[in-house]
């Protein structure tokens, strides 16, 4: 089997490992496995991992709970992250516009098949793209608002930790705030990213300091208010959802 439907990647050991895992899965669980695919940076074919990056593998099964167990392990020096999902469950997830949509959508539209005899991965992509076509603007605004709350809380926590000279913890929380702000941008613009690093890089937040992230969150709060619902509200607003 060659990497990703015949693409020549003989110089990249990640494809060799991906093929070996896919073959092993099919041999051990022949009655359970519907499809096996690569997702993440490797699936795009233009990453610069140089053979040392992670291999993200998706195993789709006919029934939930069947097939191999999800696992992460280094194989021949290559980190393999194995995700296992029932076909119906994965299709349902592909139809959800969640606060993490900018970080999950790539798995629905940019997978590369290692085994897909029925064309199920095309169905996955079509289901997700169809859902996006039907989505109302308010759905993305609602998801963005939830992501904004997460980012605002992380930013406030980072500021408090910095004031207490807890520098390491403050930096971790600032990283969470950057990523949350990036996902808000993605939701408001209907843009998805390859991974968290891609998200903060493409939104200009990778090197943003505490003040800059705060300013981004403030602008996002104004935009969410302009879209019909401010981030601040009353007790009644909270209980009404």
C-alpha positions as CSV (number, residue, x, y, z in Angstrom):
1,X,0.0,0.0,0.0
2,X,1.3,3.5,-0.9
3,X,0.8,6.6,1.2
4,X,-2.5,8.4,0.8
5,X,-3.9,6.9,-2.4
6,X,-0.7,6.5,-4.3
7,X,1.2,9.7,-3.5
8,X,4.9,9.1,-3.4
9,X,6.2,9.5,0.1
10,X,8.8,6.8,0.2
11,X,11.3,9.3,1.7
12,X,8.9,10.0,4.7
13,X,8.9,7.2,7.3
14,X,5.5,8.5,8.6
15,X,3.7,7.2,5.6
16,X,5.3,3.8,6.0
17,X,4.2,3.7,9.6
18,X,0.7,4.8,8.7
19,X,0.4,2.1,6.1
20,X,1.7,-0.6,8.5
21,X,-0.8,0.4,11.2
22,X,-3.7,0.5,8.6
23,X,-2.7,-2.9,7.3
24,X,-2.6,-4.3,10.9
25,X,-5.9,-2.8,11.8
26,X,-7.6,-4.4,8.7
27,X,-6.0,-7.8,9.5
28,X,-7.0,-7.9,13.1
29,X,-10.5,-6.4,12.7
30,X,-11.6,-7.3,9.2
31,X,-15.4,-7.3,10.1
32,X,-15.3,-4.0,12.0
33,X,-13.3,-1.6,9.9
34,X,-15.1,0.6,7.4
35,X,-12.3,3.1,6.6
36,X,-8.8,4.1,7.7
37,X,-7.5,7.6,7.0
38,X,-4.7,10.0,7.8
39,X,-5.6,13.5,9.2
40,X,-3.7,16.5,10.4
41,X,-0.6,18.1,8.8
42,X,0.5,14.9,7.1
43,X,-2.7,14.6,5.2
44,X,-2.1,18.0,3.5
45,X,1.1,16.7,2.0
46,X,2.9,20.0,2.4
47,X,4.0,20.0,6.0
48,X,7.6,20.3,7.0
49,X,7.7,17.5,9.6
50,X,10.7,16.0,7.8
51,X,9.6,12.5,8.9
52,X,9.6,13.4,12.6
53,X,6.1,14.8,13.1
54,X,3.0,13.1,14.4
55,X,0.8,10.7,12.4
56,X,-2.9,11.2,13.1
57,X,-4.9,8.1,12.1
58,X,-8.6,7.8,12.1
59,X,-10.2,4.3,12.1
60,X,-13.9,4.3,11.3
61,X,-15.9,1.3,12.4
62,X,-19.3,0.0,11.4
63,X,-20.4,-0.1,15.1
64,X,-19.3,2.1,18.1
65,X,-17.1,0.3,20.5
66,X,-15.8,-2.2,17.9
67,X,-12.3,-2.4,16.3
68,X,-9.1,-1.3,18.1
69,X,-9.0,1.0,21.1
70,X,-7.9,4.6,20.7
71,X,-4.3,4.8,21.6
72,X,-1.1,6.9,21.3
73,X,2.3,5.3,20.9
74,X,5.6,5.9,19.3
75,X,6.3,3.3,16.5
76,X,9.8,3.2,15.0
77,X,10.4,6.7,16.3
78,X,7.1,8.1,14.8
79,X,4.4,9.2,17.2
80,X,1.1,7.7,16.2
81,X,-2.2,9.1,17.5
82,X,-5.0,6.5,16.8
83,X,-8.5,7.8,16.9
84,X,-11.4,5.2,16.6
85,X,-15.0,6.3,15.9
86,X,-18.2,4.6,14.9
87,X,-19.4,5.7,11.5
88,X,-22.7,7.1,12.6
89,X,-21.2,8.9,15.6
90,X,-18.5,10.5,13.5
91,X,-21.1,11.7,11.0
92,X,-23.1,13.2,13.8
93,X,-20.1,15.0,15.1
94,X,-19.4,16.4,11.6
95,X,-22.8,18.1,11.7
96,X,-22.1,20.0,15.0
97,X,-21.0,23.6,15.0
98,X,-19.2,23.7,18.4
99,X,-16.8,26.3,19.9
100,X,-14.0,24.0,18.8
101,X,-15.2,23.8,15.2
102,X,-12.2,25.8,13.8
103,X,-9.9,23.1,15.3
104,X,-12.0,20.0,14.3
105,X,-13.3,20.8,10.8
106,X,-10.1,19.9,9.1
107,X,-10.6,16.3,10.2
108,X,-13.8,16.1,8.2
109,X,-12.6,17.8,5.0
110,X,-8.9,17.0,4.7
111,X,-8.6,13.3,5.5
112,X,-6.5,11.1,3.2
113,X,-7.7,7.6,2.7
114,X,-5.5,4.6,3.4
115,X,-8.5,2.2,3.2
116,X,-11.9,3.4,2.0
117,X,-13.5,0.9,-0.4
118,X,-17.1,2.3,-0.1
119,X,-16.1,6.0,-0.4
120,X,-17.3,6.8,3.1
121,X,-14.8,9.6,3.6
122,X,-16.4,11.5,0.7
123,X,-19.7,11.1,2.6
124,X,-18.1,12.5,5.7
125,X,-16.8,15.5,3.8
126,X,-20.2,16.1,2.0
127,X,-22.1,15.9,5.3
128,X,-19.9,18.5,6.9
129,X,-19.9,20.9,4.0
130,X,-23.6,20.5,3.6
131,X,-24.1,21.3,7.3
132,X,-22.0,24.5,6.9
133,X,-24.1,25.5,3.9
134,X,-27.2,25.2,6.0
135,X,-25.8,26.8,9.2
136,X,-27.3,30.1,10.3
137,X,-25.0,33.0,11.3
138,X,-26.4,32.9,14.8
139,X,-25.0,29.3,15.2
140,X,-21.5,30.5,14.6
141,X,-22.0,33.6,16.8
142,X,-23.3,31.4,19.7
143,X,-20.3,29.0,19.4
144,X,-17.9,32.0,19.2
145,X,-19.5,33.5,22.3
146,X,-18.8,30.3,24.2
147,X,-15.2,30.2,23.0
148,X,-14.8,33.9,24.0
149,X,-15.9,33.2,27.5
150,X,-13.2,30.5,27.7
151,X,-10.6,32.9,26.4
152,X,-11.7,35.8,28.7
153,X,-11.5,33.5,31.7
154,X,-8.0,32.3,30.7
155,X,-6.8,35.8,30.1
156,X,-8.0,37.0,33.5
157,X,-6.4,34.1,35.2
158,X,-3.1,34.7,33.3
159,X,-3.2,38.4,34.4
160,X,-3.7,37.4,38.1
161,X,-0.9,34.8,38.0
162,X,1.4,37.4,36.4
163,X,0.6,39.8,39.2
164,X,1.5,37.1,41.7
165,X,4.8,36.5,39.8
166,X,3.7,32.9,38.9
167,X,5.3,33.4,35.5
168,X,5.2,29.8,34.2
169,X,1.5,29.3,35.0
170,X,0.7,32.7,33.6
171,X,2.3,31.8,30.3
172,X,0.3,28.6,30.2
173,X,-2.9,30.4,30.7
174,X,-1.9,33.1,28.2
175,X,-1.4,30.3,25.7
176,X,-5.0,29.1,26.4
177,X,-6.3,32.6,25.9
178,X,-4.5,33.0,22.6
179,X,-5.9,29.8,21.3
180,X,-9.5,30.6,22.4
181,X,-9.2,34.0,20.8
182,X,-8.0,32.4,17.6
183,X,-11.0,30.0,17.6
184,X,-13.3,33.0,18.1
185,X,-11.8,34.6,15.0
186,X,-12.2,31.3,13.1
187,X,-15.9,31.0,14.1
188,X,-16.7,34.6,13.2
189,X,-15.1,34.3,9.8
190,X,-16.0,30.6,9.3
191,X,-12.3,29.7,9.0
192,X,-10.9,26.4,10.2
193,X,-7.3,25.6,11.0
194,X,-5.0,22.6,10.7
195,X,-4.1,22.5,14.3
196,X,-3.8,24.9,17.3
197,X,-0.4,26.1,16.2
198,X,-1.8,27.0,12.8
199,X,-4.7,28.7,14.5
200,X,-2.7,31.2,16.5
201,X,-0.2,31.7,13.7
202,X,-2.8,32.5,11.0
203,X,-4.7,34.9,13.4
204,X,-1.6,36.8,14.4
205,X,-1.8,35.7,18.0
206,X,1.2,33.4,18.2
207,X,3.4,36.0,19.8
208,X,0.8,38.3,21.3
209,X,1.5,39.5,24.8
210,X,-1.0,39.9,27.7
211,X,-2.1,43.4,26.6
212,X,-2.5,42.4,22.9
213,X,-4.6,39.4,23.7
214,X,-6.8,41.5,25.9
215,X,-7.3,44.0,23.1
216,X,-8.2,41.2,20.7
217,X,-10.8,39.8,23.2
218,X,-12.2,43.3,23.7
219,X,-12.7,43.8,20.0
220,X,-14.3,40.4,19.8
221,X,-16.7,41.3,22.6
222,X,-17.7,44.4,20.6
223,X,-18.3,42.3,17.5
224,X,-20.4,39.7,19.4
225,X,-22.5,42.5,20.8
226,X,-23.0,43.9,17.3
227,X,-24.2,40.5,16.2
228,X,-27.1,40.8,18.6
229,X,-26.1,39.5,22.0
230,X,-23.5,41.1,24.3
231,X,-21.1,38.9,26.3
232,X,-22.3,40.6,29.5
233,X,-25.8,40.1,30.7
234,X,-28.2,39.7,33.7
235,X,-29.2,36.7,35.8
236,X,-32.3,36.3,33.6
237,X,-30.1,36.3,30.5
238,X,-28.0,33.5,32.0
239,X,-31.0,31.3,32.9
240,X,-32.7,31.9,29.5
241,X,-29.6,30.5,27.8
